[in-house]
Amino acid sequence: MANPQHGKWIGGVGPNMSTPENWEDGIVPSAGDTLDFSGVTSATTVNGDIDATFGLVTNGTGVVTFTGDKMRATSFTDTSKVAVGANATVTLDGDLMFSGKTSDFYVLYCIGAGGRFVVTGRYGLNTDCTGRPIPQQSPGGGLFVVGGFCDNAETWMFTEVRNGTQDWLIGPLGISGTCLTKGVWVHGGTASKPVLQANTNDFAIGLKTCLRENGTLTLNTTGDGDGEGHVITLDAGIYDTGNLVIAGKGKVVCNATATGTVTDDGNANRTAYSGAVQVKDTATLAIKPGERLTTGAISVASNATLQVAQSGKVELGGNLTLADGAALGFNFTEKGTAPVLDVTDKTVTVNGTVKVKISSTCGFNPGANPNIAAWDSYIVKWSSKPTGVTDDTFTLDAATGRKFKIQPDATGIKIRRRSSGVMVFAY
């Protein structure tokens, strides 16, 4: 039954694909067939109760809502006429890359609450696509699951529906493409709250991101598929004034600084990121020396961590707030250079006890290298000691039995070896 005309849906006898009478020729489809729903002229529900993979012709005038968790396709003629039912799963094996679109377009009609539309390969735009993809026409609360975003066109890819949210699970392909001037777009407004979440893997964001005013993008580092903490790497700059939330139990690594401007959909220039960043749950925000995530404020919640990713200096661009139980991390990667958090001329608010986490990847024994800068070097520099900071404010989070002294003063924080101690950091 490889000919599409032999798999034409007429319906009328319930929603199940396994019912012969629902097909024009009275034959239940089998794996590899192409199923033709082009005759659908009104909203139709189809239960994908056959455990097989099909090609789908979905260019009728009516929307087809697929239910169940077995609907799997190698192709769609028009995904905008496709809806995913509540708690259902529809899977496309391969890429969903759009070409030739010259105006904004809807990718799907709807993903119902608890539903998932899965693209195992890349989702995105080819070079000849000037229209922008809007994930759903009628927001339903479900998830887009993709192997990765890919933008090869000089146009923005929206992460969410207009005036609503769209949550995404991102696979190992990450967010990439040949687009140099644009990338991932988050709408403005308090209703705009998309989430990019790890699935069972780390991933990198290699395209520019624009967070419009009052919109909020959440990077969730906990894998949806495995519950583990993962690493999301920012390899391109962020722009404009929206909010960024770093959540979960993994890490976001800032490897890039926004430079220049980007042009939004109204041809206005948007400058380097100045929005507020919140680090929450047990997540870590790690910033590479020489890079800057935002010129706005960074707040670190209890049990969350702000880390200097390697030896060298990180200069924050805005004020810093540390909650009671928050942590500052310092990763030594060179024997002669300490990692330093520079908050000079910034307001630092400390609302309780803050942990100091010391780690090393340079593999040496500090006891055999007494001249290491870490012995008597500042790891935090500020213009003046924050109000309320005492010798008991900062506590070292290190392996049992290693003795340290944390000494905040008017210039910043030093770590020094006690006379009875032999290690400055764990490795």
Steps between C-alpha positions, in 0.01 A plus 500: 500500500782737411278714275355794695155455346476161670543664840235770475317584821120528477419450870150462631556190715672642806851648521718187482743452212471125556133499391483388132179689431677832566706448183369542148613155389407329826859393571687582823831677420832330561853630557639709216164597353415861422179606671289760326300744714459756224124445495457624857293819482414550869662431836565128520643279774707198401632250752841379387461152643725323248859450608666587168653789305319668211524786255218748562311717253350769725410782263123493534301804608417348839730445797586139587556438871700185569456324834682209659878457522578288193458750214830507315575657163781531248345812346210747512375701204376780729559497875285811550193275462626265770407507869626277778234394747527534877757254641568369149830472310561553129852428374668608177803288419744745343522874441228765488674775301289763327573653159347771285287664770479877441275597793440386857347153517366252753693177543222305673141569583528388863679276749252409772579502871741219580552436129828486310598566141837334447744578219790259528722712273530874440219752523550832324546710189682451172681788333208601274251538787428863591182429698517433872366177653237531775480164682123480560195679365288405800719455812426179684774472760688203356871452424705530184779240512775550242840354427609861459416847365662591168478849350666534160296806401558862599176515695391438859367168624232547765521283809138552597154582373399864488361619831566165661766244581657203330723256683771308316712194568830539314704202384875464444495697172444812711425837343713573196503602135665728249298808600740770618276795579198344673394183675258420781230755582302532825202734481455784745223516759442328832305217334807398300679233704651229277722227643796334328577177683756226465353165401758232583806692387716811517451754222641830374325819388707621207260764364432850627202530734276804537298527823243775457391722788306325780526164325666218695711215364571207732793267436417179688813292548324191641447236233134427438581151383748397770462741792874570493677835505634606161716779356355769273775704336443855375729537199330814365391827658162598644333833419237742632338532845287194577551263791713185512443222753751218549329205666541131578799314637752537219712786368479784248842607370541849353767482229405814306437873536243682288655767278342765280126484438241273343201615294157392623191428289416871498849592373593653837849441633526299821815536706700255709313334782414710805220291649480335842638149549370268771685181597274267699444142618844334519612635164840654428575799280865474394656800323822472304760769581485784252133438419191684623148362502313818593549856619190449712462352847575138587327334795602163640244306704564269792682183385581653159853599391674777308836366382813644341545223243880502485810685615482868408269792573126529448372857522129514572315767306231560760409462865511167682259361761583185696225329697562319827646163399614613154849409380793657316716256302862534390654249259882502494625396155852650514754447777611861518172686452195518721145532367367842605151645519526878457201698627685828537264800483199266519254461785536163670215393727562203728192373681654234723772238494662430161690186407833521320562204267859439391584253222800428279566337165873573481596198708772612736566476873485849655715378788785454252439837336498753786535797266171436325308827472212338687690507829458872541295620208161665473232280347237774537568870454258775598513874561403467865391223730123446460283591796470217749791293369715358782768235537219247540307592184695284257551131570718266300327212327781249462602145577499391863826560685628785286540818699454847357463857610254725315596860565272776366644850528443843350649388167339159463546138604829314538550136577804416713645178628470456872816403684348155553368467148664345199253547214354811343253329273369161401586338167 
